[in-house]
Amino acid sequence: MTLAGCVSYAPKLLPAAPEWPDDIAATNTPLTVDQVVERALEHSPDVRRAERELDIANARKYADGLLPDPQLSFSTDRPGAAGFVPAFMAGLSYEVSALIDHPAKQRGATAALEKQQFALQWTKWQVANHAYALYVTDVSLSRVKAEVEQLAVHEQVVDNRMRQALARGDVTRDTAVQSEAAYRDSLQQLNTLEQDHLKARQELTTLLDLPPRTRLALATPPEPYEVPPDVVRDALTHLSQRRPDLLALRAGYAEQDERYRAALLGQFPRLDIGITRGRDTSAIYTSGIAVTVTLPLFNGNRGNIAVENATRESLYEEYMQRLKDAYVAVDNIVSKLDLLNEQLRNARSMEATLDRATKQARIARARGDVTLPTLMNLESRLLNQRIATAKLLNAALAQQVELCTLIGVSAIDHQSLQ
């Protein structure tokens, strides 16, 4: 009957090769941002690890909720002389003192499970917004790369024209060298962008748990817009009650507080109470009660009390610092966004000015009022300004996504994450 209640062993072999889930990139239909975020939440390695940690916490809660088993003892003595019978002693005892700190351990295990639930929620928040950021970054880098490719083609045309003009003696060698250097710079810029694009694509592929070298087709995302100030203010007001990482730290502190309480209850002497039934070699039966008490003379659980108390103080300081860091981080990002938005407005104004100047220069060039190097220089500056504007827009988007993660709202529609 005892063996029937035991858990049996079942082997689980490790795979010899990676096992990939179904490949969503097999279709030619471009993936939308909602599909990418949903896929990330279902297959992200970080989410899966957090879910396994939750399973472990649930198992530990079950283990901490179990009471210790009773102890059954039996001994016998065989007499060496005639006229005597074999003696035996049987006893059944239980550690009564384990019932004292059991409620505290149960409350601590419940808090530990709650902490892991909040940790899973925080991981999902981060993965959702990170998937959105990688999605938009991938599309944005494609746009910037297209602008730089256009610039490189333009600079190559300018370089060829300057070489021909130098051969005719229409321009100086310095002008020709500058055009060649500009062309080389545009090629270098294009190489850097291709590396950044490859890195973002690989990171998105890993987040979606897709095989390496998977080619993703992404649809054009909706244009991002700034996080409303009232959303930031409302989120900061209730930040400590709604952000999962802070709630996880609060649950962790509650868990440690119960562990400290259990350590204090562990000061009481260990008490085992049991009943005995025995027979001596003279065939006389006896019954009794056995009581075992541990004398707290040298240990008294003082070491565990010191460890649990110090750990509780450490968690208290960690929570207070994390709370301060959360408010400081939000304020810093808001300040960065204000600066980036101002720079973006100036960049767009400069782009519009250069666009008008370039159009006027083309008309003047047709009349012969503007030289070719001047027109080429204006066109190069316009293309460079478009690239700078696109990079500022990407930087502002990255800060907006980080801000949304910190205050707990969706980077897509700024609604509260659940």
Residue pairs with C-beta under 8 A, 6 or more apart in sequence:
18 211
20 209
20 210
20 211
21 43
21 209
23 210
23 211
23 214
24 31
24 35
24 39
24 208
24 210
25 31
25 210
25 214
25 215
25 216
25 217
28 217
29 217
30 217
30 218
30 219
31 39
31 216
31 217
31 218
31 219
32 219
33 132
33 135
33 136
33 219
33 221
33 222
33 412
34 412
36 131
36 132
36 135
36 204
36 208
36 218
37 128
37 131
37 132
37 135
37 412
39 131
39 208
40 47
40 127
40 128
40 130
40 131
40 207
40 208
41 47
41 124
41 127
41 128
41 131
43 208
43 209
44 127
44 131
44 207
44 208
44 209
45 206
45 209
46 123
46 126
46 127
47 120
47 123
47 124
47 127
50 116
50 119
50 120
50 123
50 124
51 120
53 116
53 119
53 120
54 113
54 116
54 117
54 119
54 120
56 116
57 112
57 113
57 115
57 116
58 113
60 109
60 112
60 113
61 109
61 110
61 112
61 113
63 109
64 105
64 106
64 108
64 109
65 106
65 109
67 98
67 99
67 102
68 94
68 95
68 98
70 92
70 93
70 94
71 92
71 93
71 94
71 95
71 272
71 274
72 90
72 91
72 92
73 89
73 90
73 91
73 92
73 93
74 88
74 89
74 90
74 91
75 88
75 89
76 86
76 87
76 88
76 89
77 86
77 87
77 88
77 281
78 86
79 85
79 86
79 87
79 281
84 281
84 282
85 279
85 281
85 282
85 283
86 281
87 278
87 279
87 280
87 281
88 278
88 279
89 276
89 277
89 278
89 279
90 276
90 277
90 278
91 274
91 275
91 276
91 277
91 290
92 274
92 275
93 272
93 273
93 274
93 275
93 290
93 292
94 272
94 273
94 274
95 270
95 271
95 272
96 271
96 272
96 273
97 268
97 269
97 270
97 271
97 272
100 265
100 268
101 261
101 262
101 265
101 266
104 258
104 259
104 261
104 262
104 265
105 258
105 259
105 262
107 254
107 258
108 254
108 255
108 256
108 257
108 258
108 259
108 262
109 255
111 251
111 252
111 254
111 255
111 258
112 251
112 252
112 255
114 251
114 254
115 248
115 249
115 251
115 252
115 255
116 248
118 244
118 245
118 247
118 248
118 251
119 244
119 245
119 248
121 244
122 243
122 244
122 245
122 248
125 244
125 405
125 408
125 417
126 405
127 207
128 410
128 411
128 417
129 401
129 404
129 405
129 410
129 411
130 207
130 401
130 405
131 204
131 207
131 208
132 401
132 410
132 411
132 412
133 397
133 398
133 401
133 411
134 200
134 203
134 204
134 207
135 204
135 218
135 221
136 221
136 224
136 397
136 401
137 200
137 394
137 397
137 398
138 197
138 200
138 201
138 204
138 216
138 218
139 218
139 220
139 221
140 390
140 393
140 394
140 397
141 193
141 196
141 197
141 200
141 394
142 197
143 390
144 193
144 387
144 390
144 391
144 394
145 190
145 193
145 194
145 197
147 383
147 386
147 387
147 390
148 186
148 189
148 190
148 193
148 387
149 190
150 383
151 186
151 189
151 380
151 383
151 384
151 387
152 183
152 186
152 187
152 190
154 376
154 379
154 380
154 383
155 179
155 182
155 183
155 185
155 186
155 380
156 183
158 179
158 182
158 183
158 376
158 379
158 380
159 176
159 179
159 180
159 182
159 183
161 179
161 372
161 376
162 171
162 175
162 176
162 179
162 180
162 373
162 376
163 176
163 180
165 171
165 175
165 176
165 372
166 172
166 173
166 175
166 176
171 373
175 373
179 373
179 376
182 380
189 387
201 216
202 212
204 216
205 211
205 212
205 214
205 216
210 216
222 412
224 397
224 400
224 411
226 337
226 341
226 400
227 400
227 403
227 404
227 407
227 409
227 414
228 414
231 407
231 409
231 414
232 330
232 334
232 403
232 407
235 242
235 407
235 408
235 409
236 327
236 330
236 407
239 246
239 323
239 326
239 327
239 330
239 407
239 408
240 246
240 250
240 323
241 247
242 408
242 416
243 326
243 406
243 407
243 408
244 408
245 322
246 319
246 322
246 323
246 326
249 315
249 318
249 319
249 322
250 319
252 315
253 312
253 315
253 316
253 319
256 308
256 311
256 312
256 315
257 312
259 308
259 311
259 312
260 305
260 308
260 309
260 311
260 312
262 308
263 301
263 304
263 305
263 307
263 308
263 309
264 305
266 301
266 304
266 305
267 296
267 300
267 301
267 302
267 305
269 293
269 294
269 295
269 296
270 292
270 293
270 294
271 291
271 292
271 293
271 294
272 290
272 291
272 292
272 293
273 289
273 290
273 291
273 292
274 289
274 290
274 291
275 287
275 288
275 289
275 290
276 286
276 287
276 288
276 289
276 290
277 285
277 286
277 287
278 285
278 286
278 287
278 288
279 285
279 286
280 286
326 406
329 406
330 403
330 406
330 407
333 399
333 402
333 403
333 406
334 403
336 399
337 396
337 399
337 400
337 403
340 392
340 395
340 396
340 399
341 396
343 392
344 389
344 392
344 393
344 396
347 385
347 388
347 389
347 392
348 389
350 385
351 382
351 385
351 386
351 389
354 378
354 381
354 382
354 385
355 382
357 378
358 375
358 378
358 379
358 382
361 370
361 374
361 375
361 378
362 375
364 370
365 371
365 372
365 375
400 411
401 411
404 410
404 411
404 414
405 411
408 416
408 417
409 415
409 416
409 417
410 416
410 417
